[in-house]
Amino acid sequence: MVSSRAWYFADDQVPNIRLKVVMMLPKLKAMLCLPGDHKLLTSLEAYVRSLLLHEKDRDVKAQLHLTVQALDAIEVGVEVV
């Protein structure tokens, strides 16, 4: 299970920090495993939607569009009980 501390820098005022968070999202999603990480997957999706609507920095926006494509291609794992 991935820690929710991953979101600590998600809303940072510095665009380069947000850029690095956006670049890290595909790796984070690849580490998620359902059903244990359902809340984190939901918060990751909500964060991406929020950025798509509100991000002002052009570099972060450009990377975000690339990241969305990468996220769409990643299958979330399922824990075997």
ZAVEX-480867 format. One record per atom (N, C-alpha, C): x, y, z; residue number from 1. Coordinates in Angstrom, 3 decimals. Layout:
((X,Y,Z),NUM)
...
//
This chain:
((0.842,-1.171,0.000),1)
((0.000,0.000,0.000),1)
((0.897,1.247,0.000),1)
((0.550,2.204,-0.795),2)
((1.328,3.430,-0.948),2)
((0.861,4.451,0.088),2)
((1.775,5.220,0.617),3)
((1.448,6.214,1.633),3)
((0.747,7.425,1.036),3)
((-0.185,7.997,1.795),4)
((-0.880,9.206,1.336),4)
((0.029,10.430,1.437),4)
((1.225,10.280,1.970),5)
((2.179,11.389,2.022),5)
((2.650,11.795,0.630),5)
((2.332,10.986,-0.346),6)
((2.715,11.301,-1.721),6)
((2.092,12.615,-2.172),6)
((1.021,13.030,-1.539),7)
((0.311,14.253,-1.931),7)
((0.824,15.484,-1.206),7)
((1.847,15.349,-0.384),8)
((2.346,16.476,0.396),8)
((2.724,17.667,-0.489),8)
((3.332,17.418,-1.633),9)
((3.794,18.489,-2.524),9)
((2.847,18.750,-3.692),9)
((1.732,18.078,-3.735),10)
((0.843,18.151,-4.892),10)
((0.308,19.552,-5.168),10)
((0.098,20.336,-4.136),11)
((-0.450,21.683,-4.318),11)
((0.571,22.769,-3.999),11)
((1.831,22.451,-4.152),12)
((2.893,23.413,-3.863),12)
((2.756,24.652,-4.751),12)
((3.169,25.788,-4.234),13)
((3.091,27.039,-4.987),13)
((4.138,27.117,-6.094),13)
((5.196,26.346,-5.975),14)
((6.286,26.383,-6.948),14)
((5.942,25.443,-8.116),14)
((5.842,25.984,-9.328),15)
((5.471,25.150,-10.476),15)
((6.396,23.961,-10.712),15)
((7.691,24.131,-10.496),16)
((8.622,23.015,-10.721),16)
((8.357,21.845,-9.775),16)
((7.877,22.133,-8.582),17)
((7.525,21.063,-7.642),17)
((6.302,20.320,-8.171),17)
((5.269,21.067,-8.602),18)
((4.075,20.439,-9.174),18)
((4.440,19.644,-10.428),18)
((5.373,20.157,-11.212),19)
((5.821,19.467,-12.412),19)
((6.409,18.099,-12.054),19)
((7.230,18.062,-11.034),20)
((7.835,16.796,-10.606),20)
((6.776,15.831,-10.062),20)
((5.792,16.364,-9.349),21)
((4.705,15.516,-8.851),21)
((3.955,14.907,-10.031),21)
((3.645,15.731,-11.028),22)
((2.931,15.242,-12.208),22)
((3.761,14.167,-12.920),22)
((5.049,14.356,-13.010),23)
((5.919,13.376,-13.661),23)
((5.977,12.061,-12.885),23)
((5.742,12.117,-11.603),24)
((5.806,10.947,-10.744),24)
((4.502,10.137,-10.748),24)
((3.402,10.723,-11.196),25)
((2.096,10.078,-11.098),25)
((2.012,8.707,-11.783),25)
((2.554,8.525,-12.985),26)
((2.482,7.181,-13.568),26)
((3.183,6.115,-12.724),26)
((4.314,6.461,-12.148),27)
((5.008,5.504,-11.286),27)
((4.171,5.186,-10.056),27)
((3.548,6.208,-9.511),28)
((2.697,6.022,-8.341),28)
((1.514,5.120,-8.684),28)
((0.857,5.391,-9.807),29)
((-0.301,4.571,-10.179),29)
((0.115,3.125,-10.402),29)
((1.265,2.901,-10.990),30)
((1.738,1.542,-11.245),30)
((1.974,0.767,-9.947),30)
((2.212,1.462,-8.851),31)
((2.449,0.821,-7.559),31)
((1.157,0.494,-6.819),31)
((0.042,1.070,-7.247),32)
((-1.217,0.864,-6.537),32)
((-1.745,-0.544,-6.752),32)
((-2.430,-1.040,-5.742),33)
((-3.008,-2.369,-5.796),33)
((-4.378,-2.327,-5.112),33)
((-5.399,-2.677,-5.871),34)
((-6.759,-2.653,-5.344),34)
((-7.052,-3.945,-4.604),34)
((-7.899,-3.972,-3.612),35)
((-8.748,-2.884,-3.143),35)
((-8.087,-2.004,-2.091),35)
((-6.901,-2.374,-1.641),36)
((-6.242,-1.657,-0.550),36)
((-5.923,-0.204,-0.845),36)
((-5.646,0.119,-2.087),37)
((-5.258,1.478,-2.458),37)
((-6.375,2.237,-3.184),37)
((-7.596,1.814,-2.980),38)
((-8.722,2.457,-3.672),38)
((-8.804,3.954,-3.370),38)
((-8.616,4.333,-2.119),39)
((-8.685,5.760,-1.760),39)
((-7.581,6.556,-2.441),39)
((-6.388,5.994,-2.518),40)
((-5.286,6.693,-3.183),40)
((-5.530,6.814,-4.680),40)
((-6.085,5.787,-5.298),41)
((-6.405,5.856,-6.722),41)
((-7.448,6.932,-6.972),41)
((-8.440,6.991,-6.105),42)
((-9.484,8.011,-6.226),42)
((-8.896,9.407,-6.050),42)
((-7.990,9.575,-5.095),43)
((-7.404,10.894,-4.876),43)
((-6.447,11.265,-6.015),43)
((-5.755,10.284,-6.586),44)
((-4.896,10.546,-7.742),44)
((-5.748,11.044,-8.915),44)
((-6.851,10.373,-9.167),45)
((-7.736,10.775,-10.266),45)
((-8.325,12.162,-10.019),45)
((-8.702,12.447,-8.777),46)
((-9.262,13.763,-8.440),46)
((-8.203,14.855,-8.598),46)
((-6.968,14.551,-8.211),47)
((-5.870,15.513,-8.354),47)
((-5.633,15.842,-9.829),47)
((-5.633,14.826,-10.673),48)
((-5.414,15.043,-12.100),48)
((-6.549,15.887,-12.680),48)
((-7.789,15.572,-12.318),49)
((-8.928,16.370,-12.797),49)
((-8.810,17.817,-12.350),49)
((-8.410,18.021,-11.102),50)
((-8.253,19.376,-10.578),50)
((-7.172,20.137,-11.339),50)
((-6.059,19.490,-11.599),51)
((-4.988,20.138,-12.353),51)
((-5.441,20.472,-13.770),51)
((-6.160,19.566,-14.392),52)
((-6.642,19.823,-15.753),52)
((-7.510,21.077,-15.801),52)
((-8.241,21.315,-14.733),53)
((-9.127,22.482,-14.688),53)
((-8.444,23.763,-14.241),53)
((-7.473,23.655,-13.335),54)
((-6.982,24.848,-12.648),54)
((-5.511,25.201,-12.863),54)
((-4.725,24.297,-13.419),55)
((-3.294,24.575,-13.547),55)
((-3.054,25.732,-14.518),55)
((-2.205,26.666,-14.112),56)
((-1.907,27.854,-14.914),56)
((-0.543,27.775,-15.608),56)
((0.394,27.054,-15.015),57)
((1.751,26.999,-15.561),57)
((1.775,26.158,-16.839),57)
((2.357,26.725,-17.899),58)
((2.335,26.043,-19.201),58)
((3.156,24.762,-19.210),58)
((4.280,24.745,-18.491),59)
((5.108,23.534,-18.464),59)
((4.403,22.398,-17.727),59)
((3.758,22.731,-16.623),60)
((3.012,21.725,-15.866),60)
((1.843,21.213,-16.710),60)
((1.156,22.118,-17.402),61)
((0.036,21.714,-18.254),61)
((0.501,20.789,-19.376),61)
((1.617,21.118,-20.002),62)
((2.139,20.287,-21.093),62)
((2.490,18.888,-20.581),62)
((3.177,18.838,-19.442),63)
((3.530,17.544,-18.861),63)
((2.287,16.794,-18.420),63)
((1.321,17.495,-17.922),64)
((0.079,16.872,-17.468),64)
((-0.604,16.129,-18.611),64)
((-0.632,16.709,-19.789),65)
((-1.261,16.041,-20.928),65)
((-0.517,14.760,-21.299),65)
((0.800,14.774,-21.217),66)
((1.581,13.556,-21.450),66)
((1.323,12.523,-20.356),66)
((1.222,13.005,-19.131),67)
((0.996,12.126,-17.990),67)
((-0.366,11.461,-18.063),67)
((-1.373,12.203,-18.486),68)
((-2.723,11.630,-18.608),68)
((-2.695,10.456,-19.592),68)
((-1.988,10.605,-20.691),69)
((-1.876,9.506,-21.661),69)
((-1.184,8.290,-21.032),69)
((-0.134,8.550,-20.269),70)
((0.580,7.456,-19.606),70)
((-0.296,6.788,-18.555),70)
((-1.045,7.585,-17.795),71)
((-1.919,7.034,-16.763),71)
((-2.999,6.150,-17.370),71)
((-3.536,6.552,-18.497),72)
((-4.573,5.765,-19.160),72)
((-4.069,4.382,-19.571),72)
((-2.793,4.278,-19.852),73)
((-2.220,3.013,-20.312),73)
((-1.857,2.057,-19.172),73)
((-1.903,2.539,-17.936),74)
((-1.479,1.727,-16.786),74)
((-2.665,0.992,-16.184),74)
((-2.509,-0.311,-16.055),75)
((-3.517,-1.149,-15.377),75)
((-3.158,-1.216,-13.890),75)
((-4.126,-0.981,-13.053),76)
((-3.911,-1.069,-11.598),76)
((-3.980,-2.526,-11.187),76)
((-3.042,-2.934,-10.359),77)
((-3.016,-4.314,-9.894),77)
((-4.136,-4.629,-8.916),77)
((-4.389,-5.906,-8.752),78)
((-5.412,-6.373,-7.811),78)
((-4.748,-7.338,-6.845),78)
((-4.992,-7.110,-5.557),79)
((-4.428,-7.991,-4.529),79)
((-5.103,-9.348,-4.595),79)
((-4.312,-10.396,-4.499),80)
((-4.854,-11.762,-4.464),80)
((-5.070,-12.123,-3.018),80)
((-6.284,-12.560,-2.727),81)
((-6.639,-12.895,-1.346),81)
((-6.426,-14.351,-1.080),81)
//
